[in-house]
Amino acid sequence: MTTILVTGGTGTLGRLVTERLRADGHEVRVLSRHSEPYAVDLREGGGGLDTALAGVHTVVHCATTQRGGDERSAVNLIAAARRAGVAHLVYISIVGVDRVPLGYYRTKLAVEKLVEESGLGWTVLRATQFHDLVVQVLQPLAKMPVVVLPAHASDQPVEVAEVADRLAELAQGAPAGRVPDMGGPQVRTFESLARAYLGATGRRRAVVNVPLAGKTYRAFREGGHLAPGHAVGKGTFEEYLAARFGAGEDGRRG
């Protein structure tokens, strides 16, 4: 079995990828800013990163932040991976990074390019938004008397555990380049997702759809972040809600 390093291995996705790879018998090192013995800030690099990569065959790069620094982190990781003789770099990206002019998406696209031009064997998987992220967006909106949503917006949420399964599978294979996108099982209006969340958490709220302006909104409205031709996910948003909020938010109804 090979030695695999998972960056962001304590995060929502990385933790599950780590579990799956270890269950398959691999030696897995978890790299994050606060996880010993490989506590490394990728934005700074340094000797700790070289130590973490020594003897590693494959890197699964899950670490990311919307606060900036992902490109610098990728540059440091790739340079260290080259020095260590890493054979395979697997990167998780987002469907639509080349179509939606959102700053975070542009950064993810830039990191994709760095990975592709790294000189390493590489694999890039783009996935649609996780169910968890949809809930993170809806939670503060649902605290208001009226839930205000962007009109004509849809989403295609996917179960994070399924994405972890796919990443673990890719990490155990040969470098495959850009692999087919991975989308959730259903393209849903954002209103239908909001109403499902309200129902699962025992809330009654009016829902109002408001048209927005701008290039980013137009790209989302036109489905630039969707992958209807790759609806390979199985777990639905309702199944996720039932598992998380079976007794209502905070463990109770109402």
KEZARO-615069 format. One record per residue: residue number from 1; chain; residue in one letter; x, y, z of N, C-alpha, C in turn. Coordinates in steps of 0.1 Angstrom, whole numbers, plus 5000, padded with zeros to 4 digits. Each point is the difference from the previous one (the first is absolute). Layout:
# residues N
R  papa  bavo  roza   nc1   nc2   nc3  cac1  cac2  cac3   cc1   cc2   cc3
R   NUM     A     A     X     Y     Z     X     Y     Z     X     Y     Z
...
# end
This chain:
# residues 254
R  papa  bavo  roza   nc1   nc2   nc3  cac1  cac2  cac3   cc1   cc2   cc3
R     1     A     M  5008  4988  5000  4992  5012  5000  5009  5013  5000
R     2     A     T  4994  5010  4995  5008  5012  4998  4998  5010  5012
R     3     A     T  5009  5010  5001  4999  5010  5009  4994  5012  4994
R     4     A     I  4989  5005  5006  4992  5011  4994  4999  5011  5010
R     5     A     L  5002  5013  4995  4998  5012  5008  4987  5006  4996
R     6     A     V  4992  5004  5010  4987  5007  4997  5002  5014  5006
R     7     A     T  5000  5010  4992  5000  5014  5006  4986  5004  5003
R     8     A     G  4999  5007  5011  4986  5003  5005  4993  4988  5005
R     9     A     G  5008  4991  5006  4995  4987  5003  4991  5000  5013
R    10     A     T  4999  5011  5006  4991  5001  5012  4987  5007  4996
R    11     A     G  4998  5004  4987  4988  5007  4996  4989  4991  4996
R    12     A     T  4989  5006  4996  4988  4992  4997  5002  4989  4990
R    13     A     L  5007  5004  4989  5003  4990  4989  5013  4992  5004
R    14     A     G  5010  5007  5003  5013  4993  5003  4999  4989  5010
R    15     A     R  4993  5002  5011  4998  4990  5010  4994  4987  4995
R    16     A     L  4990  5002  4991  4994  4988  4995  5009  4993  4990
R    17     A     V  5008  5007  4992  5009  4994  4991  5011  4993  5008
R    18     A     T  5004  5005  5010  5010  4994  5009  4995  4987  5005
R    19     A     E  4988  5000  5005  4994  4988  5006  4999  4989  4989
R    20     A     R  4996  5003  4988  4998  4990  4990  5013  4994  4995
R    21     A     L  5010  5009  4999  5014  4995  4996  5006  4991  5011
R    22     A     R  4998  5003  5012  5005  4992  5011  4993  4987  5000
R    23     A     A  4987  5000  4998  4992  4988  5000  5005  4990  4989
R    24     A     D  5005  5006  4989  5005  4992  4989  5015  4995  5003
R    25     A     G  5005  5004  5011  5013  4995  5004  5012  5009  4997
R    26     A     H  4998  5012  4996  5011  5009  4997  5005  5007  5012
R    27     A     E  5013  5004  5000  5005  5009  5010  4996  5014  4996
R    28     A     V  4992  5007  5008  4996  5013  4997  5005  5010  5010
R    29     A     R  5006  5011  4995  5004  5011  5008  4991  5011  4998
R    30     A     V  4996  5006  5011  4991  5012  5000  5007  5013  5002
R    31     A     L  4999  5008  4990  5007  5013  5001  4990  5011  5002
R    32     A     S  5001  5008  5010  4992  5012  5002  5007  5009  5009
R    33     A     R  4995  5012  5002  5008  5010  5008  5002  4996  5015
R    34     A     H  4991  4992  5005  5000  4997  5015  5000  4985  5003
R    35     A     S  5003  4992  4990  4999  4985  5002  5014  4994  5001
R    36     A     E  5005  4997  5012  5013  4994  5001  4999  4985  4996
R    37     A     P  5011  4994  4995  5014  5006  4999  5003  5008  4987
R    38     A     Y  4990  5002  4992  5002  5007  4987  4992  5013  5000
R    39     A     A  5002  5009  5010  4994  5012  5001  5007  5011  4992
R    40     A     V  4995  5003  4988  5007  5008  4991  4989  5010  4994
R    41     A     D  5004  5013  4999  4992  5010  4993  5006  5000  4985
R    42     A     L  4992  4995  4991  5005  4999  4986  5003  5013  4994
R    43     A     R  4994  5011  5005  5003  5013  4995  5014  5004  5003
R    44     A     E  5006  4994  5010  5014  5003  5004  5010  4990  4996
R    45     A     G  4995  4987  4998  5009  4990  4996  5011  4997  5011
R    46     A     G  5012  4998  4996  5011  4998  5009  5004  4985  5002
R    47     A     G  5009  4998  5009  5005  4986  5003  4990  4990  5004
R    48     A     G  4990  5005  5007  4989  4991  5005  4993  4993  4988
R    49     A     L  4998  5008  4990  4994  4994  4988  5008  4990  4993
R    50     A     D  5013  5002  4999  5009  4990  4995  5000  4987  5008
R    51     A     T  5000  5002  5013  4999  4988  5009  4987  4992  4998
R    52     A     A  4989  5007  4998  4987  4994  4998  5000  4992  4987
R    53     A     L  5007  5005  4990  5000  4993  4987  5010  4990  4998
R    54     A     A  5009  4998  5009  5011  4991  4998  4994  4985  4999
R    55     A     G  5003  4994  4989  4995  4986  4998  4986  4999  4995
R    56     A     V  4993  5011  4997  4986  5000  4996  4999  4997  4985
R    57     A     H  4991  4991  4997  4998  4997  4986  4989  5009  4993
R    58     A     T  4989  5003  5008  4989  5007  4995  4995  5011  5010
R    59     A     V  4997  5012  4994  4994  5010  5009  4986  5003  4995
R    60     A     V  4991  5000  5010  4986  5005  4997  4998  5014  5006
R    61     A     H  4999  5009  4991  5000  5014  5005  4985  5005  5002
R    62     A     C  4996  5000  5013  4987  5005  5003  5000  5013  5008
R    63     A     A  5012  5004  5004  5001  5013  5008  4996  5012  4991
R    64     A     T  4991  5008  5006  4996  5012  4993  4995  5011  5010
R    65     A     T  4999  5012  4996  4995  5010  5008  4994  5011  4991
R    66     A     Q  4989  5006  5004  4995  5011  4993  5005  5014  5004
R    67     A     R  5010  4999  5009  5006  5012  5005  5013  5004  4992
R    68     A     G  5003  4992  4990  5012  5003  4992  5012  4991  5003
R    69     A     G  5008  4999  4990  5013  4992  5003  5000  4987  4993
R    70     A     D  4990  4995  4993  5000  4987  4994  5010  4998  4989
R    71     A     E  5002  5011  4992  5010  4999  4990  5014  4999  5006
R    72     A     R  5003  5008  5010  5013  4999  5006  5002  4986  5007
R    73     A     S  4989  4995  5006  5001  4987  5006  5003  4989  4990
R    74     A     A  4994  5001  4988  5002  4990  4989  5014  5001  4995
R    75     A     V  5005  5012  4999  5014  5002  4995  5010  4993  5010
R    76     A     N  4998  5002  5012  5009  4994  5010  4999  4985  5001
R    77     A     L  4987  4995  4999  4998  4986  5000  5006  4993  4988
R    78     A     I  4998  5006  4988  5005  4994  4988  5016  5000  5000
R    79     A     A  5006  5010  5005  5014  5001  5000  5006  4989  5010
R    80     A     A  4994  4999  5011  5004  4990  5010  4997  4986  4995
R    81     A     A  4989  4998  4993  4997  4987  4994  5010  4996  4989
R    82     A     R  5004  5009  4992  5011  4997  4991  5013  4996  5007
R    83     A     R  5004  5007  5010  5012  4996  5007  4999  4986  5006
R    84     A     A  4988  4997  5004  4998  4987  5007  4998  4988  4990
R    85     A     G  4998  5004  4987  4998  4989  4991  4986  4994  5000
R    86     A     V  4990  5008  5004  4986  4996  5000  4996  4996  4986
R    87     A     A  4993  4989  4999  4996  4995  4987  4986  5005  4995
R    88     A     H  4991  5004  5010  4986  5002  4996  4995  5011  5009
R    89     A     L  4994  5011  4994  4994  5010  5007  4985  5001  4996
R    90     A     V  4991  4998  5010  4986  5000  4997  4994  5013  5006
R    91     A     Y  4992  5007  4992  4995  5013  5005  4985  5000  4998
R    92     A     I  4993  5005  5011  4985  5001  4999  4997  5015  4997
R    93     A     S  4992  5002  4990  4996  5013  4995  4985  5001  5000
R    94     A     I  4994  5010  4993  4986  5002  5001  4995  5001  4985
R    95     A     V  4988  4994  4998  4994  5002  4987  4997  5015  4997
R    96     A     G  5004  5004  4989  4997  5014  4996  5011  5010  5002
R    97     A     V  5012  4996  5005  5010  5009  5003  5005  5008  4987
R    98     A     D  4997  4994  4989  5004  5006  4987  4988  5008  4994
R    99     A     R  4989  5000  5007  4988  5007  4994  4994  5010  5009
R   100     A     V  5002  5000  5013  4994  5009  5010  5011  5010  5005
R   101     A     P  4999  5013  4997  5010  5009  5003  5000  5005  5015
R   102     A     L  5000  4990  5009  5001  5002  5014  5014  4999  5004
R   103     A     G  5005  5009  5009  5014  5000  5004  5005  4987  5004
R   104     A     Y  4993  4993  5009  5005  4987  5005  5001  4990  4989
R   105     A     Y  4990  5001  4991  5000  4990  4988  5013  5003  4991
R   106     A     R  5003  5013  4998  5011  5003  4992  5013  4995  5007
R   107     A     T  5001  5000  5013  5011  4995  5007  5001  4985  4998
R   108     A     K  4989  4993  5001  5000  4985  4998  5005  4997  4986
R   109     A     L  4995  5008  4990  5005  4997  4986  5015  5003  4999
R   110     A     A  5005  5010  5006  5014  5003  5000  5008  4988  5006
R   111     A     V  4995  4995  5011  5007  4988  5006  4999  4988  4991
R   112     A     E  4989  4998  4994  4999  4989  4990  5012  5001  4989
R   113     A     K  5002  5012  4995  5010  5003  4990  5014  4997  5006
R   114     A     L  5002  5004  5013  5013  4997  5006  5002  4985  5001
R   115     A     V  4990  4992  5004  5001  4986  5001  5003  4994  4986
R   116     A     E  4993  5004  4990  5002  4995  4986  5014  5002  4995
R   117     A     E  5005  5012  5004  5014  5003  4995  5011  4997  5010
R   118     A     S  4997  4992  5010  5009  4997  5011  5012  4991  4996
R   119     A     G  4998  4992  4989  5010  4990  4996  4998  4987  5008
R   120     A     L  4990  5000  5009  4997  4988  5007  4988  4992  4993
R   121     A     G  4999  4988  5003  4988  4993  4996  4988  5006  5007
R   122     A     W  4989  5003  4993  4989  5007  5007  4986  4995  4996
R   123     A     T  4991  5003  5009  4986  4997  4998  4992  5012  5006
R   124     A     V  4990  5005  4993  4991  5010  5005  4986  4996  4999
R   125     A     L  4993  5000  5011  4986  4997  5001  4992  5013  5004
R   126     A     R  4990  5004  4992  4991  5011  5003  4987  4994  5005
R   127     A     A  4995  5005  5011  4987  4996  5006  4991  5012  5002
R   128     A     T  4987  4998  5000  4991  5010  5004  5000  5002  5015
R   129     A     Q  4992  5010  5004  5000  5004  5015  4996  4988  5009
R   130     A     F  5006  4999  5011  4996  4990  5010  4987  5004  5007
R   131     A     H  4992  4991  5004  4988  5002  5008  5003  5010  5012
R   132     A     D  5011  4997  5006  5004  5008  5012  5000  5015  4996
R   133     A     L  5006  5003  4989  5001  5014  4996  4986  5007  4997
R   134     A     V  4991  4992  4994  4987  5006  4998  4993  5004  5014
R   135     A     V  5002  4991  5010  4995  5003  5013  5007  5012  5006
R   136     A     Q  5013  5001  4998  5007  5011  5006  4994  5013  4994
R   137     A     V  4997  5000  4987  4994  5012  4994  4986  5003  5005
R   138     A     L  4992  4989  5002  4986  5002  5004  4998  5003  5015
R   139     A     Q  5009  4996  5008  4998  5002  5015  4998  5014  5004
R   140     A     P  5009  5009  4996  4998  5014  5004  4988  5006  4993
R   141     A     L  4997  4996  4988  4988  5006  4993  4987  4996  5007
R   142     A     A  5000  4988  5005  4988  4995  5007  4997  5006  5013
R   143     A     K  5010  5007  5006  4998  5007  5013  4992  5013  4998
R   144     A     M  4998  5004  4988  4992  5012  4997  4985  4996  4999
R   145     A     P  4991  5010  5002  4985  4996  4998  4997  4996  4986
R   146     A     V  5007  5006  4990  4998  4997  4986  5013  4995  4994
R   147     A     V  5000  4989  4994  5012  4994  4993  5001  5006  4986
R   148     A     V  5010  5008  4998  5002  5007  4987  5011  4992  4992
R   149     A     L  4996  4996  4988  5008  4991  4992  5003  5007  4986
R   150     A     P  5011  4997  4994  5002  5005  4986  4990  4993  4990
R   151     A     A  4993  5007  4993  4990  4995  4990  5007  4992  4989
R   152     A     H  4993  4989  4995  5005  4993  4989  5013  4993  5002
R   153     A     A  5003  4997  5013  5013  4993  5003  4997  4985  5003
R   154     A     S  5009  4992  4996  5000  4986  5003  5013  4995  5005
R   155     A     D  4999  4987  5006  5012  4994  5005  4999  4985  4998
R   156     A     Q  5011  4993  5002  5001  4986  4998  5009  4994  5011
R   157     A     P  4995  5001  5012  5009  4996  5011  5003  4985  5000
R   158     A     V  5012  4996  5005  5005  4987  5000  5004  4996  5014
R   159     A     E  4999  4987  5003  5004  4995  5013  5015  5000  5002
R   160     A     V  5005  5006  5010  5015  5001  5001  5006  4986  5001
R   161     A     A  4993  4991  5007  5006  4987  5001  5002  4993  4987
R   162     A     E  4991  5003  4990  5002  4994  4987  5012  5006  4993
R   163     A     V  5002  5013  5002  5012  5006  4994  5012  4995  5006
R   164     A     A  5000  4997  5013  5012  4994  5007  5003  4986  4994
R   165     A     D  4989  4993  4998  5002  4986  4994  5007  5001  4986
R   166     A     R  4995  5010  4992  5006  5001  4986  5014  5005  5001
R   167     A     L  5004  5009  5009  5013  5005  5002  5010  4989  5004
R   168     A     A  4995  4992  5010  5008  4989  5004  5003  4990  4989
R   169     A     E  4989  4998  4992  5002  4991  4989  5010  5005  4990
R   170     A     L  5000  5013  4997  5009  5006  4991  5014  5000  5005
R   171     A     A  5001  5002  5013  5014  5000  5007  5007  4987  4999
R   172     A     Q  4992  4989  4999  5006  4987  4999  5002  4995  4986
R   173     A     G  4997  5009  4991  5002  4996  4986  5011  5008  4994
R   174     A     A  5002  4999  4987  5011  5007  4993  4995  5014  4997
R   175     A     P  5009  5009  4998  4996  5014  4996  4991  5000  4988
R   176     A     A  4989  5007  5001  4989  4999  4989  4997  5014  4994
R   177     A     G  5007  5010  5003  4997  5013  4995  4987  5006  5005
R   178     A     R  4993  5007  4992  4987  5005  5004  4990  4989  4998
R   179     A     V  4994  4996  5011  4990  4989  4999  4986  5006  4999
R   180     A     P  4990  4992  4996  4986  5005  4999  4995  5007  5013
R   181     A     D  4993  5010  4999  4994  5007  5011  4991  4991  5008
R   182     A     M  4998  5004  5013  4991  4992  5009  4990  5010  5005
R   183     A     G  4987  4997  4996  4989  5008  5005  4991  4992  5009
R   184     A     G  4992  5007  5008  4989  4994  5007  4989  4994  4992
R   185     A     P  4991  4992  5005  4990  4993  4993  4989  5009  4993
R   186     A     Q  4999  5012  5005  4988  5008  4996  5005  5015  4998
R   187     A     V  4995  5006  4989  5001  5015  4999  4988  5005  5006
R   188     A     R  5001  5009  5010  4989  5004  5008  4999  5016  5000
R   189     A     T  4989  5005  5000  4999  5015  5002  5004  5003  5014
R   190     A     F  5006  5011  5002  5004  5004  5013  4989  5001  5010
R   191     A     E  4988  5004  4994  4988  5001  5009  4996  4987  5005
R   192     A     S  5001  4989  4991  4996  4987  5005  5009  4995  5011
R   193     A     L  5013  5003  4998  5010  4996  5011  4997  5008  5013
R   194     A     A  4997  5013  4999  4996  5007  5012  4988  4995  5007
R   195     A     R  4990  4997  4992  4987  4995  5006  5003  4986  5007
R   196     A     A  5008  4992  4994  5004  4987  5006  5007  5002  5013
R   197     A     Y  5009  5010  5000  5008  5003  5013  4990  5005  5010
R   198     A     L  4991  5009  4997  4991  5005  5009  4991  4989  5006
R   199     A     G  4995  4991  4992  4992  4989  5004  5008  4991  5010
R   200     A     A  5012  4997  4996  5008  4991  5008  5004  5006  5014
R   201     A     T  5001  5013  5001  5003  5006  5012  4988  5006  5008
R   202     A     G  4988  4997  4995  4988  5004  5007  4997  5015  5000
R   203     A     R  5005  5007  4989  4997  5014  4999  4989  5003  4990
R   204     A     R  4993  5011  5003  4990  5005  4991  5004  5014  4996
R   205     A     R  5004  5002  4987  5004  5013  4996  4995  5002  4986
R   206     A     A  4997  5013  4997  4997  5004  4986  5013  5000  4992
R   207     A     V  4999  4996  4988  5011  5000  4991  4998  5009  4988
R   208     A     V  5010  5009  4998  4998  5010  4989  5013  4999  4991
R   209     A     N  4997  4999  4987  5011  5000  4990  5002  5014  4994
R   210     A     V  5013  5004  5001  5003  5014  4995  5010  4999  4989
R   211     A     P  4998  5006  4989  5010  5000  4989  5011  5008  5004
R   212     A     L  5012  4996  4996  5013  5007  5003  5006  5004  4986
R   213     A     A  5011  5008  5002  5007  5004  4988  5015  4996  5001
R   214     A     G  5007  5001  4988  5014  4998  5000  5004  4987  4993
R   215     A     K  5012  4999  4996  5005  4989  4992  5000  4987  5008
R   216     A     T  5003  5000  5013  5000  4988  5008  4986  4995  5001
R   217     A     Y  4991  5008  5004  4986  4995  5001  4995  4995  4987
R   218     A     R  5003  5006  4989  4996  4995  4987  5006  4986  4997
R   219     A     A  5012  4998  5003  5007  4987  4998  4993  4990  5008
R   220     A     F  4997  5003  5013  4992  4990  5008  4986  4997  4995
R   221     A     R  4994  5011  4996  4986  4999  4994  5000  4991  4988
R   222     A     E  5011  5001  4992  5001  4992  4987  5005  4986  5003
R   223     A     G  5003  4997  5012  5004  4986  5003  5015  4997  4998
R   224     A     G  5008  5010  5001  5014  4998  4998  5007  4991  5010
R   225     A     H  4993  4999  5012  5006  4992  5011  4994  4986  5000
R   226     A     L  4992  4996  4990  4992  4988  5001  5007  4989  4990
R   227     A     A  4997  4988  5003  5005  4989  4992  4989  4990  4997
R   228     A     P  4989  5004  4994  4988  4991  4998  5004  4987  4992
R   229     A     G  5010  5001  4992  5004  4988  4993  5009  4990  5008
R   230     A     H  5003  5004  5012  5008  4992  5009  4994  4999  5013
R   231     A     A  4987  4997  5000  4992  4999  5013  5002  4986  5006
R   232     A     V  5013  4998  5004  5003  4986  5004  4998  4998  5015
R   233     A     G  4998  5011  5008  4998  4998  5014  4987  4993  5003
R   234     A     K  4999  4993  5011  4988  4993  5004  4992  5006  5011
R   235     A     G  5007  5006  5010  4993  5005  5012  4993  5013  4997
R   236     A     T  4988  5001  5003  4992  5012  4998  5001  5010  5011
R   237     A     F  4996  5013  4998  5000  5010  5010  4991  4996  5011
R   238     A     E  4988  4995  4997  4991  4996  5011  5006  4989  5009
R   239     A     E  5007  4990  4994  5006  4990  5008  5011  5006  5009
R   240     A     Y  5007  5009  4995  5010  5007  5008  4994  5007  5012
R   241     A     L  4989  5007  4997  4993  5008  5010  4994  4991  5011
R   242     A     A  4994  4988  4995  4995  4991  5010  5010  4994  5009
R   243     A     A  5012  4998  4995  5011  4994  5008  5005  5011  5010
R   244     A     R  5001  5013  4995  5005  5010  5009  4990  5006  5009
R   245     A     F  4988  5002  4996  4990  5007  5007  4987  4992  5003
R   246     A     G  5002  4987  5002  4989  4991  5002  4990  5005  5011
R   247     A     A  5006  5006  5010  4991  5005  5011  4999  5015  5000
R   248     A     G  5003  5006  4988  5000  5015  5000  5013  5006  5003
R   249     A     E  5003  5012  4997  5013  5006  5003  5001  5001  5015
R   250     A     D  5013  4997  5004  5003  5000  5014  4993  4988  5007
R   251     A     G  4996  4990  4992  4995  4988  5006  4985  5001  5004
R   252     A     R  4993  5010  4995  4986  5000  5004  4992  5007  4989
R   253     A     R  4987  4997  4999  4991  5006  4991  4996  5014  5004
R   254     A     G  4998  5009  4990  4995  5013  5003  5010  5010  5003
# end
